Amino acid sequence: MAAPPIEPPFPTPEAMAAALEAEGYLADRDAVVVSWLAGALGRPLLVEGPPGVGKTELAKAVARARGTALLRLQCYEGLDEQKALYEWEYGKQLLYTQLLRDALGATLAGAKDLSEAVDRVAAHEAAFFHERFLIERPLLRALRSESPVVLLIDEVDRADPELEAMLLEVLSDFAVSVPELGTLEARSMPYVVLTSNATRELTEALRRRCLHLTLSFPDAARELAIVRRAVPEASETLARQLVAFVQSVRASELQKAPSIAETIDWARALVLLGARALEPELVRTTLGVLLKRAEDVRRVTPELARRVG
């Protein structure tokens, strides 16, 4: 079984960095190199890190930069093969059966017993287990796409370990075995990104199959660059104070540290309120945009004057 040809997403890591930056995703050098190698080698990219560091957004940015479709499989406990790979459209099969009753009657005419009738129907079962009745879910749709797509398998650590065994087959052979149809091979090589928040340990077999990238929250300089690009209307003073505040808050013992997206949302909210600089009362009023846990808000609020200062 031959795998589809590998098409690097970008000519060089530098070209990938520029393309991602044009889409508003500012990645550091290490992240760009590993992401580029995943595409150049035809290997899945496993991205780990705390929520809100840009794991999912990396896959979205690659899809936008390449001008290709993004197919997303959101993982959760209980996710099974039917939701991840394929299922049969039983309603349509039943409709065809009803429409072809006369033909079925002619096929079964003269059968000596039930066993012979079953054998005659079985001889024509390919008509009812055909690709026309197959509903492609994200994994199969990515493999069967005529042009390469970005396949995002999001929060794979939330799925049951059994799903990983299925992923190993799909991501190793780039083919899917359908009992009624045989092996369906990939038409193109997808760029695969798996993300994990480390809620459980992934199997070593899956880790060996992937290239690994760990993302963490950006330092102050890179987060300031992100805010400047995402919210250019924010004053320089506001942007610097805001980033310093967020960096300070993240260093606290919070239930949920603010994500990069929440930093951007807060910057936009402050701009809409006409803020040119941070003020303790304004921060207190809008803190719910940045922090999503009541306990975190209560922890940060008494220190607003010091943090803003």
C-alpha positions in Angstrom: 0.0 0.0 0.0 1.6 3.2 -1.2 1.1 6.4 0.9 0.1 9.5 -1.0 2.9 11.9 -2.0 4.2 14.2 0.6 3.7 17.9 -0.1 5.6 20.2 2.3 3.2 23.0 3.4 5.7 25.7 2.6 9.1 25.7 0.8 11.1 26.6 3.9 10.6 27.2 7.6 11.2 30.9 7.0 8.4 30.9 4.4 6.1 29.2 6.9 6.9 31.7 9.6 6.1 34.6 7.2 2.9 33.0 6.0 1.7 32.4 9.6 2.6 35.9 10.6 0.6 37.2 7.7 -2.4 35.4 9.2 -1.8 36.9 12.6 -0.1 33.9 14.2 3.3 34.9 15.7 5.2 31.7 16.4 8.7 31.4 17.8 11.5 29.8 15.8 11.3 26.4 17.5 7.6 26.1 16.9 7.9 27.0 13.2 10.8 24.5 12.5 8.9 21.6 14.1 5.7 22.5 12.4 7.4 22.7 9.0 9.2 19.4 9.5 5.9 17.7 10.3 4.6 18.7 6.9 7.9 18.0 5.1 8.2 14.5 6.6 4.5 13.7 6.3 4.2 13.1 10.1 1.4 14.1 12.4 2.3 17.0 14.8 1.3 16.6 18.4 1.0 19.9 20.2 0.8 20.0 24.0 0.5 22.8 26.5 -2.0 24.4 28.8 -5.3 25.7 27.5 -5.1 29.0 25.7 -1.5 29.0 24.4 -2.5 28.7 20.7 -2.5 25.0 19.9 -5.8 24.9 18.0 -5.1 28.3 16.4 -1.8 26.9 15.0 -3.8 24.4 12.9 -6.3 27.1 11.8 -3.5 29.5 10.9 -1.7 26.8 8.8 -5.0 26.1 6.9 -5.5 29.8 6.2 -1.9 30.3 5.2 -2.1 27.4 2.8 -5.5 28.3 1.5 -6.8 24.8 2.3 -9.8 23.4 4.1 -9.6 22.7 7.9 -11.3 19.5 9.0 -11.7 19.3 12.8 -12.4 16.3 14.9 -13.3 17.5 18.4 -12.5 14.7 20.8 -14.5 13.8 23.9 -15.1 10.8 26.2 -17.2 8.2 24.3 -16.1 9.3 20.8 -16.4 6.3 18.6 -15.6 5.2 15.1 -18.9 6.2 13.7 -18.3 9.8 14.7 -14.6 9.9 13.8 -14.4 7.8 10.7 -17.6 6.9 8.9 -21.1 5.5 9.2 -23.7 4.1 6.9 -26.7 6.2 5.9 -29.3 3.6 6.9 -32.2 5.8 6.0 -31.1 6.2 2.4 -30.4 2.5 2.2 -33.9 1.7 3.4 -35.4 4.2 0.9 -33.5 2.5 -2.0 -34.7 -0.9 -0.7 -38.3 0.3 -0.8 -37.9 1.8 -4.3 -36.4 -1.5 -5.6 -38.9 -3.8 -4.1 -40.0 -5.1 -7.5 -36.4 -5.9 -8.4 -35.9 -7.6 -5.1 -39.0 -9.6 -5.7 -37.8 -10.8 -9.1 -34.4 -11.7 -7.5 -36.1 -13.8 -4.8 -38.7 -15.5 -7.1 -38.3 -19.2 -7.2 -36.1 -19.5 -4.2 -36.5 -23.0 -2.7 -36.0 -21.9 0.9 -34.9 -19.1 3.1 -31.3 -20.0 2.9 -31.3 -19.7 -0.9 -33.2 -16.4 -0.7 -30.5 -15.0 1.7 -27.7 -16.2 -0.7 -29.4 -14.4 -3.6 -29.7 -11.1 -1.6 -26.1 -11.4 -0.4 -24.9 -11.7 -4.0 -26.3 -8.2 -4.6 -25.4 -6.6 -1.2 -22.7 -4.5 -2.9 -25.5 -2.4 -4.4 -26.5 -1.3 -0.9 -23.1 -1.1 0.7 -21.7 1.4 -1.8 -19.8 4.6 -1.3 -23.0 6.5 -2.2 -24.4 5.4 1.2 -21.2 6.2 3.1 -21.2 9.2 5.4 -17.6 10.5 5.7 -16.6 11.8 9.1 -13.6 14.1 9.6 -10.8 11.4 9.5 -12.1 9.7 6.4 -13.0 13.0 4.7 -9.5 14.2 5.2 -8.0 11.1 3.6 -10.5 11.1 0.7 -10.1 14.7 -0.2 -8.7 15.2 -3.7 -6.5 18.1 -2.4 -4.5 18.1 0.8 -6.3 19.5 3.9 -5.4 20.4 7.4 -6.8 17.8 9.8 -7.1 19.0 13.4 -7.7 16.3 16.0 -8.4 18.6 18.9 -8.0 17.6 22.6 -7.1 14.0 21.8 -6.4 13.5 25.5 -10.1 13.8 26.2 -11.0 10.8 24.1 -10.9 7.2 25.3 -7.6 5.3 24.9 -9.3 3.0 22.4 -9.5 5.9 19.9 -5.8 6.1 19.8 -5.5 2.5 18.4 -7.8 3.6 15.5 -5.7 6.8 15.0 -2.5 4.8 14.8 -3.9 2.7 11.9 -5.2 5.8 10.1 -2.1 8.0 10.7 0.4 5.2 10.0 -1.1 3.8 6.7 -3.2 6.7 5.7 -5.9 4.3 4.8 -9.2 3.1 6.4 -10.5 -0.4 6.3 -14.3 -0.6 5.7 -15.4 -4.2 6.0 -18.1 -3.8 3.3 -15.9 -2.0 0.8 -12.3 -3.0 1.6 -9.5 -0.6 2.1 -10.0 3.0 1.2 -6.6 4.6 0.6 -5.8 8.3 1.0 -6.1 10.4 -2.2 -3.9 13.1 -0.7 -1.6 13.6 2.4 -3.3 15.7 5.0 -1.4 18.0 7.4 -2.3 16.5 10.7 -2.3 18.4 14.0 -3.2 16.7 17.3 -3.6 18.9 20.4 -3.5 17.8 24.0 -4.0 19.6 27.3 -2.4 16.7 29.2 -5.6 15.7 31.1 -4.3 12.1 30.7 -1.1 10.5 29.5 -1.1 9.6 25.8 0.2 6.2 24.7 3.8 5.8 23.7 2.7 4.3 20.4 0.9 7.5 19.4 3.8 9.7 20.7 6.3 7.7 18.6 4.2 8.3 15.5 4.2 12.1 15.9 6.6 15.0 16.0 6.2 16.7 19.3 5.8 20.4 20.1 5.2 22.0 23.5 3.7 25.5 23.5 3.6 27.7 26.6 2.4 31.2 27.2 4.4 33.8 25.3 6.9 36.1 27.1 6.0 39.8 27.4 7.7 40.8 24.2 5.9 38.3 22.0 2.6 38.9 23.7 3.0 42.6 23.2 3.7 42.0 19.5 0.5 39.8 19.3 -1.6 42.5 20.9 -0.2 45.2 18.6 -1.1 43.1 15.6 -4.5 42.0 16.8 -5.6 45.3 18.3 -3.6 48.0 16.4 -6.0 50.7 17.6 -4.8 50.2 21.2 -2.4 52.9 22.4 1.2 51.9 23.0 0.8 52.8 26.7 -2.3 50.7 27.0 -0.8 47.8 25.2 2.3 47.7 27.3 0.4 48.1 30.6 -2.1 45.5 29.7 0.5 42.9 28.7 2.5 43.6 31.9 -0.7 43.1 33.9 -1.6 39.8 32.2 2.0 38.5 32.7 1.7 39.4 36.4 -1.6 37.7 36.7 -0.4 34.5 35.0 2.4 34.3 37.6 -0.3 34.0 40.3 -1.8 30.8 41.5 -5.0 30.8 39.5 -7.5 28.1 38.6 -7.3 29.1 35.0 -4.6 31.4 33.6 -5.8 33.9 31.0 -5.3 32.7 27.4 -3.8 34.7 24.6 -7.3 35.0 23.1 -8.5 36.5 26.4 -5.7 39.0 26.4 -6.8 40.1 22.9 -10.5 40.2 23.9 -9.6 42.4 27.0 -7.5 44.8 24.8 -10.5 45.2 22.4 -12.9 45.7 25.3 -10.7 48.4 26.8 -10.3 50.2 23.4 -14.1 50.1 23.0 -14.4 51.8 26.4 -12.1 54.5 25.2 -9.2 53.6 27.5 -5.7 55.0 26.7 -4.1 53.5 29.8 -4.9 51.1 32.6 -6.7 52.4 35.7 -7.6 50.3 38.7 -11.3 51.0 38.6 -11.5 50.2 34.8 -9.6 47.0 35.4 -11.9 46.0 38.2 -14.9 46.6 36.0 -13.6 44.6 33.0 -11.7 41.9 34.9 -14.4 39.3 33.9 -13.3 39.6 30.3 -9.8 38.4 31.2 -10.5 36.0 34.1 -13.3 33.4 33.8 -13.3 32.0 37.3 -14.9 33.9 40.2 -12.2 32.6 42.6 -9.5 34.0 40.3 -11.3 37.4 40.2 -11.5 37.5 44.0 -7.8 36.6 44.3 -6.6 39.3 41.9 -9.0 42.1 42.8 -7.3 43.2 46.2 -4.0 43.7 44.4 -5.3 45.7 41.4 -3.6 49.0 42.4 -0.2 47.3 42.9 -0.5 45.3 39.6 -1.7 48.3 37.6 1.0 50.5 39.1 
